[in-house]
Amino acid sequence: MSLTDSHCHLDAAEFDRDREAVIARAAAAGVTRQVVPAVDAGSWPKLRDVCAAAPGLHPAYGLHPMYLDAHRPEHLRELRDWIERERPCAVGECGLDFFVEGLDRERQAFYFDGQLALAREYGLPVIVHARHSVDATIAAIRRVGGLRGVVHSYSGSEEQAAQLWKLGFLLGLGGPLTYDRAKRLRRIVAGMPLEQLLLETDAPDQPDSGIRGQRNEPARLATICATVAELRGETPERIAEATSANAARLFGLS
């Protein structure tokens, strides 16, 4: 069984002491490919080096809304240079976060719209963070147009999910899905088109219910896959095959 972790921050400092072991455990669990999105311009060189050090690691470069204080307008120009030189699999992580207090929404929109425009220009998918901001995210995607991508760690409604599918966007789902209280998410996953689904860990964050409160890592993707399979009444092998094919198609993975 071959799995693709469509969203893992393998470059994070939490993995500095044992990154090679984390990658080995992921491979042993069947995770053969990982998409590693950036959070700010300062992290791009390290992310590039991490992904170059092992097979199956695919970098994406972007400016995360939660790191707004680190972003400068010139970073959008630098992002263009990185896209042209490094040929990443996606632009991101980018988006809107209306949950964290004190994050200026106009500045978030400035960087989000700029990254959406770059993704459209270079024909790349976008990896979108949309916390408490799904409607505004959908509006931005429609405004820029000509886009495709994934809304990772999806937490919106069924109706919003349907709008995103029509716009060419997939949903990324991970650890939160494994908690019994996540009834809406579990209902969405049970009935959604399988071709619109990606699996993710968001490691080191968002641990599944089996490792609550602990550091997450990409090997846990097998648990996410098993939960999705149970909810849909399908085999884990079928879920792994379909979601890996979805990731390969969206991100152009070999």
N, C-alpha and C positions, 0 to 999 in steps of 0.2 A: 504494500500500500504506500503510495507516494502522496505526500501532503505539501501544500504551499501555504506558508504563513504570509499573508498579504500585508501585514503591518506589524513590524517588530523593531524596536529601537535598540538594536544590538550594539550600537556605538555608545550607549549610555554608560556613565561612570560606574553604575551598579554592576557592570559586567567586566570591568577592567581587571579584576583579580583572577578571573577564571573563564575568560571568553572562549578559549579553545575548548575547554570542557563543556561549556554550554552548547557550542556548535556540535560537538561530538554526541552529546545526549540528544540533540535535535535529530541528527542523522539516524541515530539508533531507533528513534521513535517514528521514523519514516518521513521526517520533514526535510525534503530535499532542496527546497527553494524558499528564500525569505526576501521580502521586499522591505528595505530599510529606509524609512523617510527621515528627513532632517527636520530640525526645529528652528535653527537660526543660522545666519551666515558664518558665524564663528565655528560652528560644528561641521561645516562641509568638508574641510581637509581630513579630519579624523574619520568621518564617515566613509569617505572615499578609500582611505587606507584600510579600514576594517573590512570593507566589502572586497577589496582586492586580495585580501590575505587568505580567502577560502572560497571554494567553488560554491555556486548556488546562491550567492548573496548579491542582491540587485539594489543599487542606490537610487534614491529619489532626493532631489534638492528643493528646499522651499523654506518658507518663513511662517512658523506656527503662530496663531493669534495669541496664545497664552504667554509668548515670549516677546510681547509687543515692545517692551522697554529696550530690548536689544536691537530692534530693527531700525534701519535708516533708509530714506528714499533711495540712496545710491545702491543699496543691496539688491534692489530690483534690476539695476543695470548689471551688477555683478552676477546675478542669477542668470541673466541672458548669456553671459560669457561662459558660465559653468555648463549650461545646457549645450551650447555649441561645442565646447571642448570635450566634455565628459560623456555626452549622449546618455543621460539617465533614462530609466524606464518610466519615470513619471515626474510631475511637478508636485511637490508637497513635502511635508504636511502643511496645508494651508487651510484657511477657513474663517469661521466666526465663532466666538465663544461669548454668549450672553449670560453665562452662569457665574463666572468669576467677577466679583465686584471690582470696579476701578479700571477695567479695560475699555478704553475709549472706542466706541463703536464706529465712529467716522474713520479713525486711523486703521482699525481692523479692516474696514471695507476698502480703504485705499490699497492696502497690501494684498487683500484677497482678490480684488478686481485686477490688479496688476499681474498677479500670478495666473489668474484665469486667462487673461489676454495672451500671456506668454505660452501657456499650454495650447491654446488655440493656434497661435502662430506656428508653433513647432510640431503640431500634430501629436502632442503627448497627452496621456490621461492625467487627471488630477486626483490627488489623495486628499480628501476633504474632512476637516474637523468641523462638526456642526452640533455644538452643545447648547441646548435651549435656543436654537437659532435655525431650525430646519426651514421654516417659511422664508426667512431672509436669505438663506443659502439657495433655495430654489429660485427665488427672484433674481439673485445675482447670476446664477447659471443661465437662466433664460435671457437676462439682459446682455450677457456677453455672447452667448450662442455658439453653436458648433463645437460643443464640448462632450467629453466622455470621461468617466472616472468612477470612483467609489466614495461613498460617504461611510467613513470608517466608524466603528463602535456605534452603529445606528441606534437611536433611541426615540425616533419619532413615531408617528401613527401609521396605520395601514394606508390611509388615504394619502399621506405624504410620501410613503414608500411607492405607491402607484404612480404618483407624479414624477418621482425620480426615475423610475424604470422607463417611463415614456421619454424622458430626457436623455436616455442612454447611460444611466448611472446604476451601478450595482450597490449592494449593501454589504458592509463588512461587519461580521459578528464574532464575538469571542466570549471571554469569561463571564460577563454579566448574564449571558444566556443560560448558564448552568445553575443559577439560583432559582428556587421554586417561586420566589416572589415576582420574578420577571415575567408575569403572565402575558402581557401584551407582546413582548419580544418573542416569547415562545409560541404564541399564536401566529405571529407573522411568519416565523420560520417554518412552522408546520404547514402553512398553506401557500407560501410564495413560490414563484417559478424558480426552479433550481438553477437555471442559467443566470439568475440575477444575484447569486449568493457567493460571497468570498468568506473564507475562514481567516481569523486573525487571533493573535494573542495580545498585541499592544505591550508586550513585555518591555521593560520590567514591571509595568503597571497592570491593572485589571486582572488580578489572579482569579482563577475559577474557584468554585465552591470547595473543591478538594484541597486547596492550598490557601484558604482565606487568610489574609494578613501577611502572607509571605511574598518574597520576590517571585515574580512570574518569569517564565522563560519559554522559548519556542517549542520545546519538547512537549509542553502541555497542550499543544494543538490537537493531539490525538484525543484528548478528553473533550475538547470542543466538538470534534468530528463525531465522536460517539454520542454526544448529547443531541446534535442535529439529527443523526440517524435515528435515534430513539423517538424523537418528536415527530419525524416524518414517516416512521414505519419502514425505513429503508436500511440497507446495510452500510456500515462505515466505509466499506470499499467503494460503494457507489457514490457516497458523498465525497470521499477523497478524490475520486476520479473526476467527478463533475466540477468541483470547486477548483481543482488544480487546472483543469482545462479552461475554466473561466478566467483564472488569473493569467494563464499563458496568453490567452486571447487579448485581454485588456492591456497587459503590460508588455506584450511582445516578447515573452520569455521563451528561451530555447528549451 
